[in-house]
Amino acid sequence: MRVGWLALAANVALAVLKITVGVLGRAYVLVADGIESTADIFSTIIVMGSLRYSAKPADDDHPFGHGKAESIASVLVSVVLLGAAVLIAVQSVREIMAPAPLGPAWFTLPVLLAVIVTKEFLYRKVWHTSGEIGSTALQSDAWHHRSDALTSAAAFVGIVIALVGGAGYETADDWAALAACAVIVWNGLRMLGTGINEVMDASPPPEVVARVKTIARQVQDVLDVEKCRVRKSGTYLTLDIHVVVKGDLSVRRGHEIAHLVKDHLVESPLRIRDVTVHVEPDSLG
């Protein structure tokens, strides 16, 4: 939440700065970039709200918790990111088709440099935090910051070309912005796919499932893992695992092993919230 408030404050300040300087400096790609920053404001609010809501404990209406709110937020933020890319692309095409008589002003360059540095810092900060808590919504929000840095970098290069080239190069920043939009769309689609997969309870990467099985096999009297289903809910994992034990063990011992497996997994670094353990007898039992 602290990272979210930091990003929210930065987005408000940058949106005002970019739109104002863009209008005064005739850099309309900067104005479009400022509008995209206003979209970042809403996406950050969505992420902050989803993280707070997904942390609510399970209740009668939601016996499996509220974690899916975080995945839904990831989808919404990715859609906003794609919409921002389309907005910038449309504005850039309009400027290319009807270029302004005067090119952008030089004083837009230091502003763009400040934006690039700030947005790259926010990207790294939010991305690091998303990795710490396993938040897909925060990852999508981090890419909002990186997309802002990319479009600002493209605008910087384009404006430099326009200033150096002079007459005939007025639309260089718009062409650069279009190139940045392609990168933004690619990452937006990638994050959208990740969010949809989580909503649909898709299995996490194979290495995560393999690590779960390895941890379960470390429990005494567990001979093997027959099945393992893993899904992500919010920033945590939920498991349904079948462990194989000797068939002649007592019911009480099988129950104890199931609890040991659950405790071993929940206490692991994998951020596992809940585990359902099924005990299966081996073929020799």
C-alpha positions as protocol buffer text, in pm:
chain_id: "A"
residue {
  index: 1
  type: MET
  ca { x: 0 y: 0 z: 0 }
}
residue {
  index: 2
  type: ARG
  ca { x: 292 y: 237 z: 70 }
}
residue {
  index: 3
  type: VAL
  ca { x: 427 y: 174 z: -278 }
}
residue {
  index: 4
  type: GLY
  ca { x: 80 y: 236 z: -418 }
}
residue {
  index: 5
  type: TRP
  ca { x: 48 y: 574 z: -247 }
}
residue {
  index: 6
  type: LEU
  ca { x: 394 y: 670 z: -372 }
}
residue {
  index: 7
  type: ALA
  ca { x: 301 y: 576 z: -730 }
}
residue {
  index: 8
  type: LEU
  ca { x: -34 y: 756 z: -703 }
}
residue {
  index: 9
  type: ALA
  ca { x: 125 y: 1082 z: -590 }
}
residue {
  index: 10
  type: ALA
  ca { x: 392 y: 1061 z: -862 }
}
residue {
  index: 11
  type: ASN
  ca { x: 134 y: 993 z: -1134 }
}
residue {
  index: 12
  type: VAL
  ca { x: -77 y: 1295 z: -1035 }
}
residue {
  index: 13
  type: ALA
  ca { x: 226 y: 1525 z: -1037 }
}
residue {
  index: 14
  type: LEU
  ca { x: 363 y: 1388 z: -1365 }
}
residue {
  index: 15
  type: ALA
  ca { x: 26 y: 1403 z: -1541 }
}
residue {
  index: 16
  type: VAL
  ca { x: -11 y: 1774 z: -1461 }
}
residue {
  index: 17
  type: LEU
  ca { x: 352 y: 1845 z: -1552 }
}
residue {
  index: 18
  type: LYS
  ca { x: 345 y: 1661 z: -1886 }
}
residue {
  index: 19
  type: ILE
  ca { x: 16 y: 1806 z: -2006 }
}
residue {
  index: 20
  type: THR
  ca { x: 119 y: 2161 z: -1910 }
}
residue {
  index: 21
  type: VAL
  ca { x: 468 y: 2140 z: -2064 }
}
residue {
  index: 22
  type: GLY
  ca { x: 332 y: 1954 z: -2367 }
}
residue {
  index: 23
  type: VAL
  ca { x: 84 y: 2232 z: -2445 }
}
residue {
  index: 24
  type: LEU
  ca { x: 334 y: 2511 z: -2386 }
}
residue {
  index: 25
  type: GLY
  ca { x: 613 y: 2332 z: -2573 }
}
residue {
  index: 26
  type: ARG
  ca { x: 400 y: 2214 z: -2869 }
}
residue {
  index: 27
  type: ALA
  ca { x: 492 y: 1851 z: -2793 }
}
residue {
  index: 28
  type: TYR
  ca { x: 154 y: 1687 z: -2836 }
}
residue {
  index: 29
  type: VAL
  ca { x: 295 y: 1341 z: -2780 }
}
residue {
  index: 30
  type: LEU
  ca { x: 380 y: 1469 z: -2431 }
}
residue {
  index: 31
  type: VAL
  ca { x: 18 y: 1577 z: -2387 }
}
residue {
  index: 32
  type: ALA
  ca { x: -98 y: 1227 z: -2487 }
}
residue {
  index: 33
  type: ASP
  ca { x: 162 y: 1084 z: -2251 }
}
residue {
  index: 34
  type: GLY
  ca { x: 16 y: 1300 z: -1974 }
}
residue {
  index: 35
  type: ILE
  ca { x: -330 y: 1165 z: -2048 }
}
residue {
  index: 36
  type: GLU
  ca { x: -183 y: 815 z: -2022 }
}
residue {
  index: 37
  type: SER
  ca { x: -50 y: 910 z: -1679 }
}
residue {
  index: 38
  type: THR
  ca { x: -405 y: 992 z: -1572 }
}
residue {
  index: 39
  type: ALA
  ca { x: -493 y: 635 z: -1672 }
}
residue {
  index: 40
  type: ASP
  ca { x: -208 y: 523 z: -1445 }
}
residue {
  index: 41
  type: ILE
  ca { x: -379 y: 704 z: -1159 }
}
residue {
  index: 42
  type: PHE
  ca { x: -694 y: 497 z: -1200 }
}
residue {
  index: 43
  type: SER
  ca { x: -499 y: 173 z: -1247 }
}
residue {
  index: 44
  type: THR
  ca { x: -305 y: 234 z: -926 }
}
residue {
  index: 45
  type: ILE
  ca { x: -630 y: 300 z: -738 }
}
residue {
  index: 46
  type: ILE
  ca { x: -772 y: -27 z: -878 }
}
residue {
  index: 47
  type: VAL
  ca { x: -463 y: -221 z: -767 }
}
residue {
  index: 48
  type: MET
  ca { x: -462 y: -69 z: -418 }
}
residue {
  index: 49
  type: GLY
  ca { x: -829 y: -148 z: -373 }
}
residue {
  index: 50
  type: SER
  ca { x: -789 y: -504 z: -499 }
}
residue {
  index: 51
  type: LEU
  ca { x: -496 y: -577 z: -267 }
}
residue {
  index: 52
  type: ARG
  ca { x: -694 y: -453 z: 32 }
}
residue {
  index: 53
  type: TYR
  ca { x: -1006 y: -649 z: -69 }
}
residue {
  index: 54
  type: SER
  ca { x: -820 y: -970 z: -156 }
}
residue {
  index: 55
  type: ALA
  ca { x: -662 y: -973 z: 192 }
}
residue {
  index: 56
  type: LYS
  ca { x: -1006 y: -1010 z: 356 }
}
residue {
  index: 57
  type: PRO
  ca { x: -1050 y: -1348 z: 528 }
}
residue {
  index: 58
  type: ALA
  ca { x: -1289 y: -1611 z: 395 }
}
residue {
  index: 59
  type: ASP
  ca { x: -1655 y: -1581 z: 489 }
}
residue {
  index: 60
  type: ASP
  ca { x: -1980 y: -1771 z: 432 }
}
residue {
  index: 61
  type: ASP
  ca { x: -2030 y: -1618 z: 88 }
}
residue {
  index: 62
  type: HIS
  ca { x: -1664 y: -1658 z: -13 }
}
residue {
  index: 63
  type: PRO
  ca { x: -1539 y: -1977 z: 158 }
}
residue {
  index: 64
  type: PHE
  ca { x: -1221 y: -1976 z: -51 }
}
residue {
  index: 65
  type: GLY
  ca { x: -1139 y: -1614 z: 33 }
}
residue {
  index: 66
  type: HIS
  ca { x: -1135 y: -1299 z: -179 }
}
residue {
  index: 67
  type: GLY
  ca { x: -803 y: -1350 z: -356 }
}
residue {
  index: 68
  type: LYS
  ca { x: -950 y: -1350 z: -706 }
}
residue {
  index: 69
  type: ALA
  ca { x: -1011 y: -974 z: -672 }
}
residue {
  index: 70
  type: GLU
  ca { x: -638 y: -930 z: -727 }
}
residue {
  index: 71
  type: SER
  ca { x: -646 y: -1131 z: -1049 }
}
residue {
  index: 72
  type: ILE
  ca { x: -951 y: -941 z: -1175 }
}
residue {
  index: 73
  type: ALA
  ca { x: -769 y: -615 z: -1103 }
}
residue {
  index: 74
  type: SER
  ca { x: -474 y: -740 z: -1308 }
}
residue {
  index: 75
  type: VAL
  ca { x: -707 y: -792 z: -1605 }
}
residue {
  index: 76
  type: LEU
  ca { x: -861 y: -446 z: -1564 }
}
residue {
  index: 77
  type: VAL
  ca { x: -522 y: -276 z: -1534 }
}
residue {
  index: 78
  type: SER
  ca { x: -394 y: -457 z: -1844 }
}
residue {
  index: 79
  type: VAL
  ca { x: -700 y: -341 z: -2040 }
}
residue {
  index: 80
  type: VAL
  ca { x: -636 y: 17 z: -1924 }
}
residue {
  index: 81
  type: LEU
  ca { x: -273 y: -18 z: -2037 }
}
residue {
  index: 82
  type: LEU
  ca { x: -384 y: -135 z: -2382 }
}
residue {
  index: 83
  type: GLY
  ca { x: -638 y: 147 z: -2401 }
}
residue {
  index: 84
  type: ALA
  ca { x: -368 y: 402 z: -2317 }
}
residue {
  index: 85
  type: ALA
  ca { x: -147 y: 262 z: -2594 }
}
residue {
  index: 86
  type: VAL
  ca { x: -432 y: 295 z: -2844 }
}
residue {
  index: 87
  type: LEU
  ca { x: -497 y: 652 z: -2728 }
}
residue {
  index: 88
  type: ILE
  ca { x: -133 y: 751 z: -2778 }
}
residue {
  index: 89
  type: ALA
  ca { x: -119 y: 576 z: -3116 }
}
residue {
  index: 90
  type: VAL
  ca { x: -432 y: 753 z: -3242 }
}
residue {
  index: 91
  type: GLN
  ca { x: -304 y: 1092 z: -3128 }
}
residue {
  index: 92
  type: SER
  ca { x: 36 y: 1026 z: -3287 }
}
residue {
  index: 93
  type: VAL
  ca { x: -124 y: 932 z: -3621 }
}
residue {
  index: 94
  type: ARG
  ca { x: -333 y: 1249 z: -3614 }
}
residue {
  index: 95
  type: GLU
  ca { x: -21 y: 1460 z: -3560 }
}
residue {
  index: 96
  type: ILE
  ca { x: 158 y: 1277 z: -3842 }
}
residue {
  index: 97
  type: MET
  ca { x: -134 y: 1336 z: -4080 }
}
residue {
  index: 98
  type: ALA
  ca { x: -166 y: 1704 z: -3979 }
}
residue {
  index: 99
  type: PRO
  ca { x: 168 y: 1817 z: -3834 }
}
residue {
  index: 100
  type: ALA
  ca { x: 190 y: 2139 z: -3638 }
}
residue {
  index: 101
  type: PRO
  ca { x: 358 y: 2430 z: -3821 }
}
residue {
  index: 102
  type: LEU
  ca { x: 614 y: 2459 z: -3544 }
}
residue {
  index: 103
  type: GLY
  ca { x: 806 y: 2169 z: -3395 }
}
residue {
  index: 104
  type: PRO
  ca { x: 838 y: 2096 z: -3023 }
}
residue {
  index: 105
  type: ALA
  ca { x: 1029 y: 2334 z: -2796 }
}
residue {
  index: 106
  type: TRP
  ca { x: 1367 y: 2246 z: -2647 }
}
residue {
  index: 107
  type: PHE
  ca { x: 1253 y: 2288 z: -2284 }
}
residue {
  index: 108
  type: THR
  ca { x: 1042 y: 1975 z: -2315 }
}
residue {
  index: 109
  type: LEU
  ca { x: 1363 y: 1767 z: -2311 }
}
residue {
  index: 110
  type: PRO
  ca { x: 1466 y: 1812 z: -1945 }
}
residue {
  index: 111
  type: VAL
  ca { x: 1106 y: 1745 z: -1842 }
}
residue {
  index: 112
  type: LEU
  ca { x: 1109 y: 1421 z: -2038 }
}
residue {
  index: 113
  type: LEU
  ca { x: 1438 y: 1319 z: -1878 }
}
residue {
  index: 114
  type: ALA
  ca { x: 1288 y: 1375 z: -1533 }
}
residue {
  index: 115
  type: VAL
  ca { x: 982 y: 1170 z: -1632 }
}
residue {
  index: 116
  type: ILE
  ca { x: 1195 y: 882 z: -1763 }
}
residue {
  index: 117
  type: VAL
  ca { x: 1405 y: 865 z: -1444 }
}
residue {
  index: 118
  type: THR
  ca { x: 1100 y: 889 z: -1216 }
}
residue {
  index: 119
  type: LYS
  ca { x: 897 y: 631 z: -1405 }
}
residue {
  index: 120
  type: GLU
  ca { x: 1184 y: 384 z: -1431 }
}
residue {
  index: 121
  type: PHE
  ca { x: 1239 y: 417 z: -1056 }
}
residue {
  index: 122
  type: LEU
  ca { x: 868 y: 352 z: -993 }
}
residue {
  index: 123
  type: TYR
  ca { x: 873 y: 54 z: -1229 }
}
residue {
  index: 124
  type: ARG
  ca { x: 1164 y: -107 z: -1044 }
}
residue {
  index: 125
  type: LYS
  ca { x: 1013 y: -32 z: -704 }
}
residue {
  index: 126
  type: VAL
  ca { x: 667 y: -166 z: -787 }
}
residue {
  index: 127
  type: TRP
  ca { x: 805 y: -467 z: -977 }
}
residue {
  index: 128
  type: HIS
  ca { x: 1028 y: -561 z: -682 }
}
residue {
  index: 129
  type: THR
  ca { x: 733 y: -535 z: -444 }
}
residue {
  index: 130
  type: SER
  ca { x: 513 y: -743 z: -674 }
}
residue {
  index: 131
  type: GLY
  ca { x: 776 y: -1018 z: -670 }
}
residue {
  index: 132
  type: GLU
  ca { x: 797 y: -1008 z: -290 }
}
residue {
  index: 133
  type: ILE
  ca { x: 423 y: -1059 z: -240 }
}
residue {
  index: 134
  type: GLY
  ca { x: 344 y: -1245 z: -565 }
}
residue {
  index: 135
  type: SER
  ca { x: 97 y: -988 z: -693 }
}
residue {
  index: 136
  type: THR
  ca { x: 2 y: -1005 z: -1061 }
}
residue {
  index: 137
  type: ALA
  ca { x: -196 y: -681 z: -1031 }
}
residue {
  index: 138
  type: LEU
  ca { x: 114 y: -501 z: -907 }
}
residue {
  index: 139
  type: GLN
  ca { x: 314 y: -649 z: -1197 }
}
residue {
  index: 140
  type: SER
  ca { x: 60 y: -503 z: -1440 }
}
residue {
  index: 141
  type: ASP
  ca { x: 79 y: -168 z: -1261 }
}
residue {
  index: 142
  type: ALA
  ca { x: 458 y: -180 z: -1278 }
}
residue {
  index: 143
  type: TRP
  ca { x: 433 y: -216 z: -1654 }
}
residue {
  index: 144
  type: HIS
  ca { x: 222 y: 98 z: -1661 }
}
residue {
  index: 145
  type: HIS
  ca { x: 522 y: 281 z: -1520 }
}
residue {
  index: 146
  type: ARG
  ca { x: 761 y: 114 z: -1763 }
}
residue {
  index: 147
  type: SER
  ca { x: 530 y: 198 z: -2056 }
}
residue {
  index: 148
  type: ASP
  ca { x: 531 y: 561 z: -1945 }
}
residue {
  index: 149
  type: ALA
  ca { x: 911 y: 555 z: -1935 }
}
residue {
  index: 150
  type: LEU
  ca { x: 920 y: 400 z: -2284 }
}
residue {
  index: 151
  type: THR
  ca { x: 684 y: 652 z: -2442 }
}
residue {
  index: 152
  type: SER
  ca { x: 871 y: 938 z: -2275 }
}
residue {
  index: 153
  type: ALA
  ca { x: 1204 y: 800 z: -2397 }
}
residue {
  index: 154
  type: ALA
  ca { x: 1061 y: 768 z: -2748 }
}
residue {
  index: 155
  type: ALA
  ca { x: 929 y: 1124 z: -2730 }
}
residue {
  index: 156
  type: PHE
  ca { x: 1272 y: 1244 z: -2612 }
}
residue {
  index: 157
  type: VAL
  ca { x: 1448 y: 1081 z: -2907 }
}
residue {
  index: 158
  type: GLY
  ca { x: 1185 y: 1211 z: -3148 }
}
residue {
  index: 159
  type: ILE
  ca { x: 1203 y: 1566 z: -3018 }
}
residue {
  index: 160
  type: VAL
  ca { x: 1584 y: 1564 z: -3041 }
}
residue {
  index: 161
  type: ILE
  ca { x: 1554 y: 1451 z: -3404 }
}
residue {
  index: 162
  type: ALA
  ca { x: 1292 y: 1722 z: -3470 }
}
residue {
  index: 163
  type: LEU
  ca { x: 1509 y: 1994 z: -3315 }
}
residue {
  index: 164
  type: VAL
  ca { x: 1827 y: 1885 z: -3493 }
}
residue {
  index: 165
  type: GLY
  ca { x: 1660 y: 1809 z: -3826 }
}
residue {
  index: 166
  type: GLY
  ca { x: 1455 y: 2125 z: -3838 }
}
residue {
  index: 167
  type: ALA
  ca { x: 1190 y: 2170 z: -4107 }
}
residue {
  index: 168
  type: GLY
  ca { x: 1044 y: 1842 z: -4226 }
}
residue {
  index: 169
  type: TYR
  ca { x: 1116 y: 1656 z: -3902 }
}
residue {
  index: 170
  type: GLU
  ca { x: 832 y: 1798 z: -3692 }
}
residue {
  index: 171
  type: THR
  ca { x: 661 y: 1459 z: -3661 }
}
residue {
  index: 172
  type: ALA
  ca { x: 968 y: 1265 z: -3546 }
}
residue {
  index: 173
  type: ASP
  ca { x: 839 y: 1244 z: -3187 }
}
residue {
  index: 174
  type: ASP
  ca { x: 505 y: 1106 z: -3310 }
}
residue {
  index: 175
  type: TRP
  ca { x: 676 y: 829 z: -3508 }
}
residue {
  index: 176
  type: ALA
  ca { x: 886 y: 746 z: -3203 }
}
residue {
  index: 177
  type: ALA
  ca { x: 571 y: 731 z: -2989 }
}
residue {
  index: 178
  type: LEU
  ca { x: 415 y: 483 z: -3233 }
}
residue {
  index: 179
  type: ALA
  ca { x: 716 y: 256 z: -3198 }
}
residue {
  index: 180
  type: ALA
  ca { x: 686 y: 270 z: -2818 }
}
residue {
  index: 181
  type: CYS
  ca { x: 314 y: 184 z: -2846 }
}
residue {
  index: 182
  type: ALA
  ca { x: 403 y: -148 z: -3011 }
}
residue {
  index: 183
  type: VAL
  ca { x: 614 y: -244 z: -2709 }
}
residue {
  index: 184
  type: ILE
  ca { x: 339 y: -135 z: -2470 }
}
residue {
  index: 185
  type: VAL
  ca { x: 73 y: -339 z: -2655 }
}
residue {
  index: 186
  type: TRP
  ca { x: 293 y: -651 z: -2649 }
}
residue {
  index: 187
  type: ASN
  ca { x: 347 y: -629 z: -2274 }
}
residue {
  index: 188
  type: GLY
  ca { x: -16 y: -533 z: -2212 }
}
residue {
  index: 189
  type: LEU
  ca { x: -136 y: -846 z: -2394 }
}
residue {
  index: 190
  type: ARG
  ca { x: 115 y: -1059 z: -2204 }
}
residue {
  index: 191
  type: MET
  ca { x: -2 y: -929 z: -1866 }
}
residue {
  index: 192
  type: LEU
  ca { x: -366 y: -961 z: -1975 }
}
residue {
  index: 193
  type: GLY
  ca { x: -310 y: -1327 z: -2056 }
}
residue {
  index: 194
  type: THR
  ca { x: -151 y: -1386 z: -1715 }
}
residue {
  index: 195
  type: GLY
  ca { x: -443 y: -1223 z: -1536 }
}
residue {
  index: 196
  type: ILE
  ca { x: -704 y: -1418 z: -1732 }
}
residue {
  index: 197
  type: ASN
  ca { x: -520 y: -1743 z: -1663 }
}
residue {
  index: 198
  type: GLU
  ca { x: -530 y: -1674 z: -1290 }
}
residue {
  index: 199
  type: VAL
  ca { x: -902 y: -1598 z: -1303 }
}
residue {
  index: 200
  type: MET
  ca { x: -949 y: -1929 z: -1488 }
}
residue {
  index: 201
  type: ASP
  ca { x: -741 y: -2114 z: -1224 }
}
residue {
  index: 202
  type: ALA
  ca { x: -467 y: -2207 z: -1470 }
}
residue {
  index: 203
  type: SER
  ca { x: -177 y: -2401 z: -1325 }
}
residue {
  index: 204
  type: PRO
  ca { x: 133 y: -2197 z: -1233 }
}
residue {
  index: 205
  type: PRO
  ca { x: 465 y: -2264 z: -1410 }
}
residue {
  index: 206
  type: PRO
  ca { x: 583 y: -2630 z: -1398 }
}
residue {
  index: 207
  type: GLU
  ca { x: 878 y: -2541 z: -1178 }
}
residue {
  index: 208
  type: VAL
  ca { x: 640 y: -2423 z: -904 }
}
residue {
  index: 209
  type: VAL
  ca { x: 447 y: -2752 z: -912 }
}
residue {
  index: 210
  type: ALA
  ca { x: 775 y: -2948 z: -911 }
}
residue {
  index: 211
  type: ARG
  ca { x: 894 y: -2756 z: -606 }
}
residue {
  index: 212
  type: VAL
  ca { x: 567 y: -2828 z: -423 }
}
residue {
  index: 213
  type: LYS
  ca { x: 611 y: -3200 z: -490 }
}
residue {
  index: 214
  type: THR
  ca { x: 971 y: -3190 z: -372 }
}
residue {
  index: 215
  type: ILE
  ca { x: 871 y: -3024 z: -44 }
}
residue {
  index: 216
  type: ALA
  ca { x: 591 y: -3278 z: 16 }
}
residue {
  index: 217
  type: ARG
  ca { x: 825 y: -3573 z: -47 }
}
residue {
  index: 218
  type: GLN
  ca { x: 1056 y: -3447 z: 230 }
}
residue {
  index: 219
  type: VAL
  ca { x: 796 y: -3537 z: 494 }
}
residue {
  index: 220
  type: GLN
  ca { x: 868 y: -3864 z: 674 }
}
residue {
  index: 221
  type: ASP
  ca { x: 666 y: -4166 z: 550 }
}
residue {
  index: 222
  type: VAL
  ca { x: 561 y: -3993 z: 227 }
}
residue {
  index: 223
  type: LEU
  ca { x: 659 y: -4236 z: -49 }
}
residue {
  index: 224
  type: ASP
  ca { x: 553 y: -4026 z: -345 }
}
residue {
  index: 225
  type: VAL
  ca { x: 317 y: -3758 z: -471 }
}
residue {
  index: 226
  type: GLU
  ca { x: 45 y: -3897 z: -696 }
}
residue {
  index: 227
  type: LYS
  ca { x: -137 y: -3577 z: -793 }
}
residue {
  index: 228
  type: CYS
  ca { x: -75 y: -3210 z: -734 }
}
residue {
  index: 229
  type: ARG
  ca { x: -308 y: -2930 z: -839 }
}
residue {
  index: 230
  type: VAL
  ca { x: -197 y: -2574 z: -775 }
}
residue {
  index: 231
  type: ARG
  ca { x: -385 y: -2251 z: -835 }
}
residue {
  index: 232
  type: LYS
  ca { x: -314 y: -1890 z: -751 }
}
residue {
  index: 233
  type: SER
  ca { x: -563 y: -1687 z: -551 }
}
residue {
  index: 234
  type: GLY
  ca { x: -455 y: -1331 z: -482 }
}
residue {
  index: 235
  type: THR
  ca { x: -94 y: -1329 z: -371 }
}
residue {
  index: 236
  type: TYR
  ca { x: -107 y: -1685 z: -235 }
}
residue {
  index: 237
  type: LEU
  ca { x: -121 y: -2040 z: -370 }
}
residue {
  index: 238
  type: THR
  ca { x: -387 y: -2300 z: -288 }
}
residue {
  index: 239
  type: LEU
  ca { x: -305 y: -2669 z: -327 }
}
residue {
  index: 240
  type: ASP
  ca { x: -484 y: -3002 z: -367 }
}
residue {
  index: 241
  type: ILE
  ca { x: -224 y: -3276 z: -327 }
}
residue {
  index: 242
  type: HIS
  ca { x: -236 y: -3658 z: -311 }
}
residue {
  index: 243
  type: VAL
  ca { x: 48 y: -3825 z: -120 }
}
residue {
  index: 244
  type: VAL
  ca { x: 127 y: -4195 z: -126 }
}
residue {
  index: 245
  type: VAL
  ca { x: 203 y: -4378 z: 201 }
}
residue {
  index: 246
  type: LYS
  ca { x: 236 y: -4742 z: 304 }
}
residue {
  index: 247
  type: GLY
  ca { x: -98 y: -4914 z: 282 }
}
residue {
  index: 248
  type: ASP
  ca { x: -70 y: -5086 z: 619 }
}
residue {
  index: 249
  type: LEU
  ca { x: -40 y: -4764 z: 819 }
}
residue {
  index: 250
  type: SER
  ca { x: -317 y: -4683 z: 1065 }
}
residue {
  index: 251
  type: VAL
  ca { x: -578 y: -4423 z: 985 }
}
residue {
  index: 252
  type: ARG
  ca { x: -443 y: -4211 z: 1271 }
}
residue {
  index: 253
  type: ARG
  ca { x: -89 y: -4218 z: 1129 }
}
residue {
  index: 254
  type: GLY
  ca { x: -216 y: -4133 z: 782 }
}
residue {
  index: 255
  type: HIS
  ca { x: -401 y: -3836 z: 932 }
}
residue {
  index: 256
  type: GLU
  ca { x: -82 y: -3723 z: 1109 }
}
residue {
  index: 257
  type: ILE
  ca { x: 116 y: -3745 z: 785 }
}
residue {
  index: 258
  type: ALA
  ca { x: -145 y: -3533 z: 604 }
}
residue {
  index: 259
  type: HIS
  ca { x: -112 y: -3262 z: 869 }
}
residue {
  index: 260
  type: LEU
  ca { x: 270 y: -3277 z: 851 }
}
residue {
  index: 261
  type: VAL
  ca { x: 256 y: -3233 z: 473 }
}
residue {
  index: 262
  type: LYS
  ca { x: 22 y: -2936 z: 505 }
}
residue {
  index: 263
  type: ASP
  ca { x: 233 y: -2770 z: 774 }
}
residue {
  index: 264
  type: HIS
  ca { x: 554 y: -2831 z: 579 }
}
residue {
  index: 265
  type: LEU
  ca { x: 408 y: -2668 z: 268 }
}
residue {
  index: 266
  type: VAL
  ca { x: 245 y: -2371 z: 444 }
}
residue {
  index: 267
  type: GLU
  ca { x: 573 y: -2295 z: 624 }
}
residue {
  index: 268
  type: SER
  ca { x: 772 y: -2306 z: 298 }
}
residue {
  index: 269
  type: PRO
  ca { x: 880 y: -1989 z: 111 }
}
residue {
  index: 270
  type: LEU
  ca { x: 618 y: -2049 z: -161 }
}
residue {
  index: 271
  type: ARG
  ca { x: 347 y: -1830 z: -4 }
}
residue {
  index: 272
  type: ILE
  ca { x: 96 y: -2114 z: 28 }
}
residue {
  index: 273
  type: ARG
  ca { x: -223 y: -2023 z: 213 }
}
residue {
  index: 274
  type: ASP
  ca { x: -418 y: -2349 z: 216 }
}
residue {
  index: 275
  type: VAL
  ca { x: -354 y: -2715 z: 137 }
}
residue {
  index: 276
  type: THR
  ca { x: -594 y: -3005 z: 99 }
}
residue {
  index: 277
  type: VAL
  ca { x: -405 y: -3332 z: 145 }
}
residue {
  index: 278
  type: HIS
  ca { x: -540 y: -3670 z: 29 }
}
residue {
  index: 279
  type: VAL
  ca { x: -366 y: -3982 z: 157 }
}
residue {
  index: 280
  type: GLU
  ca { x: -338 y: -4273 z: -88 }
}
residue {
  index: 281
  type: PRO
  ca { x: -209 y: -4625 z: -5 }
}
residue {
  index: 282
  type: ASP
  ca { x: 77 y: -4766 z: -210 }
}
residue {
  index: 283
  type: SER
  ca { x: 14 y: -5058 z: -443 }
}
residue {
  index: 284
  type: LEU
  ca { x: 191 y: -5294 z: -199 }
}
residue {
  index: 285
  type: GLY
  ca { x: -31 y: -5203 z: 97 }
}
